[in-house]
Amino acid sequence: MKLQAYVLLFLFFMASGILIAQEVSIGERHNFNSEILNEQRSYQVYLPPSYYTSPQAEFPVVYLLDGDYNFHYDSGLIEFLSDSAFTIPEMILIGISDKGGKKQIENSDPKKNADNFIRFIQSELKPLIKKTYRTSNLEILIGHSKFGILATHYWMTNPKDFDVFLAIDPSYWFNDFEIVKRLESQLQEGFNPNSKLYIAQANTEGMGIDELVTVLEKETPEHKNWQLNPYPEDNHGSLHLKAITDVLNSVFEGWDIDRKTFYSFKNGNDVINHYKTLNDKYNSEFLLPWSCLGNITYFYIRKNQPENLNQLEEGILAHFPSSLEEYKIQLANNYLSSDNQDEAEKLFNTCLIKNPDSYKALEGLSKIAVSNKDIAVARTYLEKSISIAKEKKVRQYYLNVLHSNLNELKKN
């Protein structure tokens, strides 16, 4: 009887909604009418964590063909690389939805509707994204399999639209190797784009990649605007995430300053110039990685090198103004860990004056209040920090830390 009672109670809770499940979603889906395609189109968008907390920052954009198929795991990969591995800057991901079936095949086929689909991306989708979101100048296009054909065809016909094109195990055999023959003709006629095509090749046989690469090797042996990345141990599907990882890490080579590179720098100006090289290459201001700022400011404080800290701040203000608050937050945190509470408090308050929604500054002031044994003030700061962090869609792992700290304060 007891077991039956528990089961009935559980079913009652479920039916009444007392057991509440929260949906965990990645990105958003939006619809709009396309005059070019004469139909309603949709796209998915992933916005990185700092999009909501750094309101002046602009972000590179990755456009993903066949977005409904690949969006979820590709968005997770981009966040991992930018916010955990720190090998690339934070980026926006746009998953271009398709209609499936026959229309999907036609939109990727250069002999059918591919050119019209490209016009849709050029004239409708990209302008909409630039108008709606804070985007930088760097744009990347990715296509897998039959959409690898479309990505390559796009590079061949409109190479200035994107800085980087990635074709993942593309089906170049399609239409009797038409794209291979056409590329050879274009190259012989002087085709020499500034953008770069990356081709990721799995162990799939008969894809036509060898034939196309043979043409590229023959006509452009210097590899200036193309690169083949082979994955002989991977099949048509398993290379996908590796291919994207390798290309993004290649585009942003040196983004994560390793210890050997940092020790080769003479001063803080060298750090700025290191990142400015990428800024200049892509005519974009990238949001600097907070982990790197934290490590470098910690080193300069520990080595008592205020002149290098000044050079860093001046360089960030001049070339990376969107990263200035994060720099000051990391500097303040390191002053706090070095028992320089006065400097830390000044910096946290400076951040709050400039940005009253700086939840990290409020968190830092809470820590200072705790060290001063002013628990009531510490709780006030931390509760406000949590409220703002939720509003700014801060990731759950960070919210967990803030809630844990607040729970500890409530015990006092």
Sequence and secondary structure as in RCSB ss.txt:
>XXXX:A:sequence
MKLQAYVLLFLFFMASGILIAQEVSIGERHNFNSEILNEQRSYQVYLPPSYYTSPQAEFPVVYLLDGDYNFHYDS
GLIEFLSDSAFTIPEMILIGISDKGGKKQIENSDPKKNADNFIRFIQSELKPLIKKTYRTSNLEILIGHSKFGIL
ATHYWMTNPKDFDVFLAIDPSYWFNDFEIVKRLESQLQEGFNPNSKLYIAQANTEGMGIDELVTVLEKETPEHKN
WQLNPYPEDNHGSLHLKAITDVLNSVFEGWDIDRKTFYSFKNGNDVINHYKTLNDKYNSEFLLPWSCLGNITYFY
IRKNQPENLNQLEEGILAHFPSSLEEYKIQLANNYLSSDNQDEAEKLFNTCLIKNPDSYKALEGLSKIAVSNKDI
AVARTYLEKSISIAKEKKVRQYYLNVLHSNLNELKKN
>XXXX:A:secstr
 HHHHHHHHHHHHHHHT S       SEEEEEEETTTTEEEEEEEE  THHHH TT  EEEEEETTHHHHHHHHH
HHHHHHHHTS SS   EEEEE    HHHHHHHT TTTTHHHHHHHIIIIIHHHHHHHS EEEEEEEEEETHHHHH
HHHHHHH GGG SEEEEES  TTHHHHHHHHHHHHHHHTT   SSEEEEEE S TTSSHHHHHHHHHHH TT TT
EEEEE TT  TTTTHHHHHHHHHHHHTTTSS  HHHHHH  SHHHHHHHHHHHHHHHT      HHHHHHHHHHH
HHTT HHHHHHHHHHHHHH GGGHHHHHHHHHHHHHHTT HHHHHHHHHHHHHH TT HHHHHHHHHHHHHTT H
HHHHHHHHHHHHHHHHTT  HHHHHHHHHHHHHHHT 
